[in-house]
Amino acid sequence: MNQSRPKVKKSRALGIALTPKAVKYFEKRPYPPGEHGRGRKQNSDYKVRLLEKQRLRAQYDISERQMVRAYDRARKVTGKAGEALIVELERRLDALVLRSGLARTIYQARQMVVHGHIAVNDRKVDKPSFRVRPDDVISVRERSRDKHPFQVAREGGYAGEGETPRYLQVNLPALAFRLDRNPNRGEIPVICDEQLVVEYYAGR
């Protein structure tokens, strides 16, 4: 079975490309899957907010429970709750492993963390939801460095065409990076109208 197909279908349903492989499929068919995908009517306000929430969840590949926890923390931050929510999610270890260029997709980044390949300040961390703090140094553990995915990463194979976010200091040959500071919303490469997400949860 082609493992990329579920991600392609999900990408089309949400209106965003969730993996590099999904991009070419999404460009050909940027409408929802199914027989009536191109002819769907305008959604209600609730469905628009729900879709935006699902889009954000999908980009970080997190559960609804994890999303609610992040939102509850974001509400306590001074300033805009939506921007705080995105920053909160971006500080996840798996998200930053992806942004650094150590992984190609959020799914691969999660597996790297879960399988014990990643260290934070020289200590193994196997929880993708681990919240990275400014000045934390993330690296590939010594025993994992010869594995094929990290050899690809070392050569810049996952870095893609986008620029490394300014909040990260990355050294791919060393398979390491540092979070210099908390990200600003405008720097985070996530497609989302976060105000709609806030409205969705505020209306619970």
SULWOPE-V309996 format. One record per residue. N is the residue number from 1. SS is DSSP state (H for helix, E for strand, - for the rest). D_LAST is the distance of its C-alpha to the last C-alpha in whole Angstrom. Layout:
# SULWOPE-V309996
n->(N:N)
ss->(SS:SS)
d_last->(D_LAST:D_LAST)
This chain:
# SULWOPE-V309996
n->(1:2:3:4:5:6:7:8:9:10:11:12:13:14:15:16:17:18:19:20:21:22:23:24:25:26:27:28:29:30:31:32:33:34:35:36:37:38:39:40:41:42:43:44:45:46:47:48:49:50:51:52:53:54:55:56:57:58:59:60:61:62:63:64:65:66:67:68:69:70:71:72:73:74:75:76:77:78:79:80:81:82:83:84:85:86:87:88:89:90:91:92:93:94:95:96:97:98:99:100:101:102:103:104:105:106:107:108:109:110:111:112:113:114:115:116:117:118:119:120:121:122:123:124:125:126:127:128:129:130:131:132:133:134:135:136:137:138:139:140:141:142:143:144:145:146:147:148:149:150:151:152:153:154:155:156:157:158:159:160:161:162:163:164:165:166:167:168:169:170:171:172:173:174:175:176:177:178:179:180:181:182:183:184:185:186:187:188:189:190:191:192:193:194:195:196:197:198:199:200:201:202:203:204)
ss->(-:-:-:H:H:H:H:H:H:H:H:H:H:H:-:-:-:-:-:H:H:H:H:H:H:H:H:H:-:-:-:-:-:-:-:-:H:H:H:-:-:-:-:-:H:H:H:H:H:H:H:H:H:H:H:H:H:H:H:H:-:-:-:H:H:H:H:H:H:H:H:H:H:H:H:-:-:-:-:-:H:H:H:H:H:H:H:H:H:H:-:E:H:H:H:H:H:H:H:H:-:-:-:-:-:H:H:H:H:H:H:H:H:H:-:-:-:E:E:E:-:-:E:E:-:-:-:-:-:-:E:-:-:-:-:-:E:E:E:E:-:H:H:H:-:-:-:H:H:H:H:H:H:H:-:-:-:-:-:-:-:-:-:-:-:-:-:E:E:E:E:H:H:H:-:E:E:E:E:-:-:-:-:-:H:H:H:-:-:-:-:-:-:H:H:H:H:H:H:H:H:H:-:-)
d_last->(39:37:35:34:33:29:28:30:28:25:26:27:23:21:24:25:28:27:31:34:35:32:33:36:35:32:34:36:33:30:29:26:28:30:32:30:28:30:30:26:25:22:19:16:14:11:13:15:12:11:15:15:13:15:18:17:17:20:22:22:22:19:17:13:14:16:14:11:14:15:12:12:16:16:14:17:20:21:21:19:15:16:19:19:17:19:22:20:20:24:25:25:28:28:27:30:32:31:32:35:37:37:35:35:31:28:29:32:31:29:32:35:33:32:36:37:38:37:37:36:39:41:39:37:34:32:28:27:24:27:26:29:30:33:36:35:38:37:39:40:42:46:46:44:45:48:45:45:42:42:46:44:42:45:46:43:42:39:39:39:39:36:37:36:33:35:33:35:39:40:43:43:47:46:42:41:38:37:34:36:33:29:28:27:24:27:29:27:27:24:23:20:18:16:15:13:11:10:9:7:5:6:4:0)
